[in-house]
Amino acid sequence: MSPKRNALPTAPTAHVVKAKEALKTVADLDHAIWQGDAEALLSALPAQPIFDLVVSSPPYNIGKSYEKKGALEDYLKWQERILDLIIPRLKETGSICWQVGNFVDNGMIVPLDIEMAYIFKKHGLKLRNRIIWHFGHGLHNKRRFSGRYEVIMWYSKSDDYQFDLDAVRIPAKYPGKRHFKGPKRGKLSGNPLGKNPEDVWGIPNVKANHIEKTDHPCQFPVGLIERLVLSMTKPGQLVFDPFAGVGSSGVAAALHGRNFLGCELIANYARQAKERIDAALAGTAKYRPHDKELYDHTKSKLSQVVLSEDEEAEAA
Ligand SMILES: C[S@@+](CC[C@H](N)C(=O)[O-])C[C@H]1O[C@@H](n2cnc3c(N)ncnc32)[C@H](O)[C@@H]1O
């Protein structure tokens, strides 16, 4: 899928809303980032179902620059308060995609999707997928295998949920495969639109040389959210991210004509979110689409060991 390249001169722009009094009006803006605390924003929004898709990566309580590491129990209670405020504001046809990793306690990992499942269960939400987001780079562990995936818990509010698989199909492995028996014998057997992207997604995480890199320490790759936005919403619908960071969810929404409401505590990130969403609305955002093939690392010079003369002599 490609962004809107030819922007109209009157392309809309995003707004950073700061004043407390403006809280009630943010939901009326097409693209807004409220700079403040997520609980405060949610408490002030009308308790009506307005969100079509909620997608977020909350602070993980692992001591990143923007968070204070606390007891797991307190963290879970805080997340529960946030989700208790979000779920009544989610439409019956809507979905929540909560993206989490592990809480690490003295080298022991605690997968947050398992710890948080009770909150969604309490509200009667229905788990549709536990999407494994697999990426190539991260810390190298010495006392356990290095972690290279995180989880997106996809819950729908009801059985009547929106899902457009055709919008996110990816190229099939064997598009030339044909039926070998029966009435369709000899005919192509795959879906001409491509295959289901399945529930393990290999999408590069945003590290130093990524096209989308900002100074945020753990931003979403836009492609990860793009796949959720395209499959779970329609143009004109509302995507909400309570921990918006530099607005990657807002970029994915804006690229595809969806509206966006985000909340971010830190002013610098909220400002960058606005700039990135504006670029997406103007058709100038640089991003890596969800269906772009992974780089074949064997093509890199670094995949071959070329010995220096000294090293050759040493090896001889
Ligand atoms: C894991 S990051 C999300 C990054 C985001 N997905 C992106 O692509 O940029 C979590 C964000 O939540 C913000 N945050 C932390 N506590 C918050 C709160 N109480 N209310 C709103 N935002 C908060 C942090 O500043 C951080 O940018």
The ligand as an SDF file (V2000), in Angstrom:
LIG
                    3D

 27 29  0  0  0  0  0  0  0  0999 V2000
    6.4800    2.6820   24.4130 C   0  0  0  0  0  0  0  0  0  0  0  0
    6.3610    4.3830   24.1440 S   0  0  0  0  0  0  0  0  0  0  0  0
    5.2640    4.4840   22.7730 C   0  0  0  0  0  0  0  0  0  0  0  0
    5.9470    4.8800   21.5120 C   0  0  0  0  0  0  0  0  0  0  0  0
    4.9830    5.0200   20.3480 C   0  0  0  0  0  0  0  0  0  0  0  0
    4.3460    3.7460   20.0590 N   0  0  0  0  0  0  0  0  0  0  0  0
    5.6940    5.5560   19.0970 C   0  0  0  0  0  0  0  0  0  0  0  0
    5.6490    4.8930   18.0550 O   0  0  0  0  0  0  0  0  0  0  0  0
    6.3190    6.5920   19.2050 O   0  0  0  0  0  0  0  0  0  0  0  0
    5.3460    4.9220   25.4650 C   0  0  0  0  0  0  0  0  0  0  0  0
    5.0920    6.4190   25.4780 C   0  0  0  0  0  0  0  0  0  0  0  0
    4.1710    6.7030   26.5280 O   0  0  0  0  0  0  0  0  0  0  0  0
    4.4840    7.9810   27.0730 C   0  0  0  0  0  0  0  0  0  0  0  0
    3.8670    8.0440   28.4100 N   0  0  0  0  0  0  0  0  0  0  0  0
    4.3720    7.5680   29.5830 C   0  0  0  0  0  0  0  0  0  0  0  0
    3.4900    7.7720   30.5780 N   0  0  0  0  0  0  0  0  0  0  0  0
    2.4030    8.3940   30.0440 C   0  0  0  0  0  0  0  0  0  0  0  0
    1.1570    8.8580   30.5510 C   0  0  0  0  0  0  0  0  0  0  0  0
    0.8780    8.7310   31.8490 N   0  0  0  0  0  0  0  0  0  0  0  0
    0.2820    9.4190   29.7000 N   0  0  0  0  0  0  0  0  0  0  0  0
    0.5960    9.5740   28.3770 C   0  0  0  0  0  0  0  0  0  0  0  0
    1.7700    9.1630   27.8370 N   0  0  0  0  0  0  0  0  0  0  0  0
    2.6530    8.5790   28.6440 C   0  0  0  0  0  0  0  0  0  0  0  0
    6.0030    8.0210   27.0460 C   0  0  0  0  0  0  0  0  0  0  0  0
    6.4870    9.3560   27.0650 O   0  0  0  0  0  0  0  0  0  0  0  0
    6.3170    7.2750   25.7390 C   0  0  0  0  0  0  0  0  0  0  0  0
    6.5150    8.1740   24.6690 O   0  0  0  0  0  0  0  0  0  0  0  0
  1  2  1  0
  2  3  1  0
  2 10  1  0
  3  4  1  0
  4  5  1  0
  5  6  1  0
  5  7  1  0
  7  8  2  0
  7  9  1  0
 10 11  1  0
 11 12  1  0
 11 26  1  0
 12 13  1  0
 13 14  1  0
 13 24  1  0
 14 15  1  0
 14 23  1  0
 15 16  2  0
 16 17  1  0
 17 18  1  0
 17 23  2  0
 18 19  1  0
 18 20  2  0
 20 21  1  0
 21 22  2  0
 22 23  1  0
 24 25  1  0
 24 26  1  0
 26 27  1  0
M  CHG  2   2   1   9  -1
M  END
$$$$
